[in-house]
Amino acid sequence: MKKLTTSVLAIVLTSSFMVVNAQKTQSDTIRTQDIREVVVTGALGLKKRQDAITSANQVVNNAEITQANNPNAIQSLTGKVSGLQINTTNNSVNSTTRVVLRGPRSISGNNQALVVIDGVISTLGILQNLPPEIIDNMNIIKGMQGAALYGEKGSNGVIVVTTKRGSKSERLQFSLTNSVDFSSVFKLPIYQKQYGQGYPGDTFDTTDYNGTNWTPYENSNWGPAYSSALGGQSLIVGMPDANNVWKTETFSPKNNHIGKFFKTGVLIQNGVSVNAGGPDSYAFLSFNRAQNDFVVDRDNLKRNNFIFKAGKQLGKFRIDGNINYLDLKTSTTSSDLYGQLIQTPTNVDVRQFRNALPDASYTIYATNPYWTIENDRSDVKDRTFSGLINLEYKLNDHISFTYAGTAVMGSTISESHLNDFAYDRIYDGTGTPIDHTTPTDYGPEPVVSEYHKSVASSFRYYGDLMANFNYDLTNDLNLKVNVGHNIQDTSSSVTSVGGKNLQVPGWYNINNVLQPDKFYNLDNSKSQQRSYAWFANLDLGYKDFLYFNSTFRFEKNSVLSQNPVGPNKEKLGFSNKGYPYYSFGASFIPTKAFESLKGKVLNYAKVSLSYSKVGNAGTVPVYGLDRIGNFPVGFPFNNLSSYLPATTLYNQGIQPEFLKSKEATLSLGLFNDRITFDGSVYRNDTDNLITTITTSLASGIIAFQDNIGNSRNQGLELDLGFTPFKTKDFEWKVRGSYTTYETKILGLADGADEVALSSYGTPGVGIFAVKGENFPVIKGTKYQRDPNGNIIVNANGTPLATSTFEVLGKVNPDYILGFSTSFKFKGITLSAVADYRTGNSFVAFNKSLLGSMGSSEKTADFDRSKGYVVPNSVQLVNGQYVPNTTPVGNDASYTGVNAYFTGPYRSVGEEFVVDGTALKVREIALSYDLPKSILSNTFVNSLSIGVYARNPFFIYAKDNRNYSDPETASTNGNAAGIATNGQYPSIRNFGFNLNVTF
């Protein structure tokens, strides 16, 4: 693949050279503003020209963010920024994402990029709900030197978001935006279509539907073959409804049988903004509403966002302010819905049971998904209010003082309820309906009603006070210095109530709960965290071709506060040690230093080098260094008000994780920037890795957290852009990127070889940090194989597996290829974005579930009645491996096949590790701007219409039979790589939009 990548780059460069030269022989009079002269907003709101930036970054403008009308601004960056890996970890109505720059550097700490909005630290959640159309640009700071001013918070890179300001026109300007999306699920699991619903009995005679040898109402495809005598017949399916009506189905496979359960979702976005201003002031008001009617019935989202920005210059004093109010409401059903749905046999149209009770379904062994939608629900109301202020006072032309501060207040009210139900109308197990007025012992336990409510509040303050100095030391040498103080304060509280058994059905109130949960089993907590820092920034510029930058930050964080106790339990005094973080960087532009280098071929060149040392204390939880108490549960504490010391200890001398980063970058512009190249290579060494290790239970301590090791993260990013055609009416741009990185665990303390981040018994897999391996890796039980790679089976034909966990794959890709292109012809613009990831793996729980249900292709590519012989398997006979002919379980029958796939098959982790390779077309958009000549006699300034698609086309690896999207994960944390049963399949959107200004 590396040879292929090199060849592609060579072809692109060669073809670009010929195309550009062909055009230049005609005319090349079209000019655009040099992007390197544009002022870019960086860390702490400091503005610099791109020439003066000494570490890797990339700016994405509003047009790129909004071209496909993605309601999530973060997701709109996918495939557009090298080094930025964005995974949509959950495709629910309010989808979640994981955003990582250049790979993980911490085992247990936060590895996601920092979000800064309008100069102050914010959150990924706020950015995800910020209307993309009000964002002016996003500057993705990849290099640590560029992010070092943020200290601990900037250790994973920074996404600096700048929202729009009002225009300088004194005339009111109005903008209206509208878009409508139609969404649908795709890439549903591929089912076998040889066998239908049921479960085998002792002899499994399929000639009689009401016989005793098979159970027809199971939630599986372990029934008769569709080619049997029953194929094509109309048979009773499932249980009777409340009116004693039985459903019937033709015993044949249905196309897209679970896909028909989902509906077409509709996402409507509307926005209106008003702006005005003048030479020394501006005002901007925006209101946006998004309403998402999801592909799952009754799941929906409603989001209202109100933003007001204004600024005024008053002599030497300037004030800018920003008020943002977000109101977000979601209603969702249980996350178990999809896991229940995919168990549906291929001959069943589950839509028949839309209005039925849960036992009036196709089976009693899986909950009726329509009942789940109606009776198992969660409603969340989020309200966030933020106020931001920026003040500046210019003492003179060289000295100014600035303050940037924000306060964010949030509240969340979450309510969930589950209605009760008892299964009382079912089969008796003989294959014939029983008198359904008499309950039997078959079926699952009754569903017990529940109600829970929690109220959470949060407050966050962030403030920077800076003194800024700008002097020309000589005619050629400029000095800029910024010194300042930062303070951050975050607090939160949660109060929860709830329990089981509602006295009055349908009344969801704590007063209606007969069995309240114990308070210590609920989340009733509060916390507060503070940090403060002194910082300095130095910029030197020599002429316009040599720049030097240095930063320093001394930071203290309350999570590292200690209040140690002496030998006689006396307090020894509160202490809070601070830590210094610093960086150095330089950039050199030889094409400006030596005019002779600049010619028709090479018009721009820039080289930069940087070094930084930052820290990360985020792995230590709030109050982690305090020995707090826990409420005990179980005997003998059942009725006692008591507490026990926490069973997880933290080293009182624990230090932040220290990250040392080295980076080199190269930027080139060729043929008047018809071809551009940006490359960066980096190495990040992390010392003092913090994680939790288990200890002996006999000590009374089950886990201990400390600095336990070190790791190395290194990688390469290449960006190639070219413009093959560029005239007054037509322009074609192409951009490609190549990203590769790896993180290796170099050492772990106390002789440890690995740290488990997550582990599952069935199947036997987990996510681990392993010494000497890439991080994170998938470990699990593995098939035993002979020297030729054949699976070894025992005398009964059942595969042998390792008793210990072995490395089965790595979570992060070997490399990511990004591609984007745009065509502009007069007012028409066509754009597309795609990316390709390979070399990564993930664990597909759906493969395990489909196998046990007899629904996967692997369970039906042979004659079940003759048993199942593991393909290419061998047995060890007299010291020699010989081809195996023994069926699993030494049982050459249908029941033997069933016993294997519902039992031993599910216990080998290797079986469910799937290749995560994927090619994804992320966006396709077509828009048309009406000519101004048409609008000249109207009150409309501009009008554009467009159509677009998001995620219209994916290609997965061959062994991923659409089990899950490789990006999905059971967590947004570092234990990614597990795709559980409850996560919805991929969602694609097609829509149209209208934008008007007047």
C-alpha positions, 0 to 999 in steps of 0.5 A: 500500500505504501508503494501505491500511495507513493505512485499516486502522489507521483502521478498527481504531481506529474499530471498537475505539472503538465496541466498547470504548464498547459494553462500557463502557456495561455493565461494565468491572470486570475489571482487570489489572496495569499492564505499566508498573509491572512491573520489566523487566531491561535492560542489565547486569541493571539493573532498571527500571519500563517508565516509566523506560526511555528507548528502545524495547523490547518484552517477550515473556513465556513464554506467547507464547514457548511457545504453539506449542512451537517448540524454537527460542526465537529462531524463536518471536519471529518476527512478534511484535516490530516491528523484529525481522527473523528469517530462517530461513536454512536449514531443515535438521535443526538450522536456522539463523537470522539475527536483525537489529534495525532493519536492517543498519548495517555492510557487513562487520561483524556486524549481528545482535543481541546475546544476553544470558542472565541478565545476561551476554553469551551467543551466539545458538547457546546461545539457540537450544538453550535449552529455551523452557519454562525462559525467563521472558521476553525483553526485546528492546532495540531502541533503541541508548540502551538497549543502549549500556552493552554498548559494541561488542557492543550496537551492533545491539540486545540480546535480554535473556533471563531464565530461570525461578527457583524458586518461593518455596514451601517445597513441592517442585513438579514440572512435566512437559512433552511435545510431539510434532510431525509435520513435512513439506515444502511449497511445492515447486517447480512443474513443467511437466507437458507434457514428460517425461524425456529429451534431444533428438537431431538430429531428435528422432523420439519415435515409437520409444522405442528410436530414435536421436533422443533420449536417454531416461535424462537427468536432465531434462524435455527428452523427448517430450510426454506427449501424444505416442504414448509418453504413458501407455506403460510404459517402461524408466526409468534403469539396471539394479540389481545384479541386472540388474533394469530399472525401468519407469514409465508415461510420464505426469506424477506428482503431487508427484513429488519431495515423495514422497521426503521422509518425515514427520518426528517431533520429540519434546520432553520436559522435567521440572523441580523447584523449591522455595524459601522467603522467602530462597532458591530452587532450580530443576532442569530436564532437557529432551530433544529428538529430531528425526527429520527429513524426510530419512531418517537425518538426525536431532538429539538434544539434552539440556539440563541446568540447575540454578539456585539462590539464597540470601540471607545477611544483607547478602550474596546469591548466585545461581548457574546451571549449564547443560550442553548435549549436542547431536548431529546426523547429516546428509547432503550439502547437495547432496541437494536440488539433485540431487533437484529435477532428477528428471523428472516421470514418475519416481518416484525411490522405485523406486531406494531400495535401488539403487546410484547408477548404478542410478538414473533417470539417470547424470547426477545422483547417486541421492539414496538413495545420497547419504543412505547414503554421504555423511554428516556427524556432529557432537557439540557439548558446552557447559558454562556456569557463571554466578554473581551476587553482591551485597553490600548495604553499606546501604540506599543502597550495594551491590556486585555481580558477574556472571560466567560461564565457557563451555567448548565442544567440537565433534567433527565427522566426515564421510565419503564412500564411493567408487563407479565408474559401470560399468553404463550406456547406450552413448548409442544408447538401448538397454542395452549389455552392462553387464559392459563399462564405457564412457566415458559418465557422470561421473567415479568418486566418490573416498572421503574422510574428515575429522575436526576437533576444536574447543574454545572458552572464553569468560569474561565478568565485570562488577563494579559498585558501585551507589548509590541515593539520594533527593536530595529527596522528589521526586528519586531518583538511581541510579548504577552504575559498574563494570568489564567484562572479556571473554576468548574463545579457540578452537582447531581441529585437523583431519585428513583426506584421500582414498582409504580403503584399507578401505571403511567404516573411517572413521579417519585411519589408513585414509586413503591420501592425507592432505590437506596440513596447510595445506589443513586448519583447524588454528588457534587464536585469543584475543581480549580486551576490557575496559571501564570503564562508568557508568550514571546514572538520575534520577527526578523524582516518577513522571513524569520520568526521565533516563538517561545511560551512558558506556563506555570500551572497549579491544579486542585486535583493535585492538592494534598492535605497529608496526615502525620503519624499522630493523625495531625494535619501537616498543612495543605500543599499544591505543587505547581508545574512549569510547561514551555515551548520553543519554535522557529519558522524560516521562509527561504523564498522571502529571504532569498529572492533568487529562489522564488521563480516560476516553479517554486513560489513559496517555501517555509520550514519550521521546527519546534519543541514543547513540554506540557503536562496532563493531570486530567487522569487524576479525578477530583478528590482523588488524593483525598481518602474519601469514604464509600457507603457499603452495601450488602451484609452486614451493612444492610440497615446501618448508616456507615461508611468504609474508606475508598478501596482505590488509593492514589499515590500522594506524590503523583505527578502529571503526565509529562509530554515532550514533543518535537516537530518539523514542518515543511510547506511549499507552493509551486506554480503560483500555488497551483500545487501546494504541499504541507508536511509535518513529522513529529514525536511525542514522548510521554513520561509518568503515564498515570493509570490504575493497577489492581492489587491483592484483595487481601490488602483491603485495597483493590486498585492503586493509581500512580505514575507507572510508565512511559510511551512514544507517539510519532507520526507523519502528515502529508497534504497535497493540494492542486488546482488543475484549472483556474479561469474567470468562470471555472475552477477545479481544486483537489486536495489529498492527505496522508496521515499515519501515527502510532503510539507504543507503550515503552515501559510499565512500572513494577514489572507489569506487562499490561493494563486492562482498559476493558474486558468481556467474558463472552466473547473473551476479549478486551482493550489493553495497553501492552508493553512493547505494543501499539496502544490500544490493542485488542486482546482475547482468546485465540484459536490454537493453530498448527504451523500452517495456520490451520485451526486445531480441533480436539477429538470431538471436532471442537476448536481448541483455544488459548487459555490466556488472552493474546494480542488480536489486533490494534484499534487505530489505523495504519494510515488514513487517506483523505480526499476532497475536491470542488468544481466551480463554474460561474454560480455552480459549485460541486464538492465531495469529501471522502476518506479511507482508513485501514490497518485497524480492527474492532470487536463486533458483538453483533457477529457473536449474536448473529452466530448464536441466532443462526443468522450469520452466513457462516452458520448456513454455508453447509448442510446443517443436517450433516453437522459442521466440520470446521473448515481447514481444521486439523487434529493431532494424531500420533504427533502429526497434524492430519485433516479433520473430518469430525463434526463439532461435538462429534455430532453429525446432526442439526442439533450438533451444529446448533449446540456449537454455535450457541456455545463454544463458538461464542467463547473465542475472542479471535472469531469476533475481531473484524477488519476495520478497513473502510472507504467512506464518502463523507459528503457530496454537495451541489449548490447554485448561487443566483447571479447578482444581475438577476437579483439587482432589481430586488431586495435580495442580496444573494440567494443560493440553493443546493442539494447534498448527501452525507455518508451516501456511500461506504465500503467495508472490509470483506470480513465485515458483513455489515456487523457494525460501523468500524467507527462505533465504540462502547465509549468515548474514552480510550477503550474504543474498539468494541462495537456492542449490540445496542448501537445503531447502524450507519445513518445517511442523509440526503437533503436540500437547502436554501440560503438568502440574504437581504 
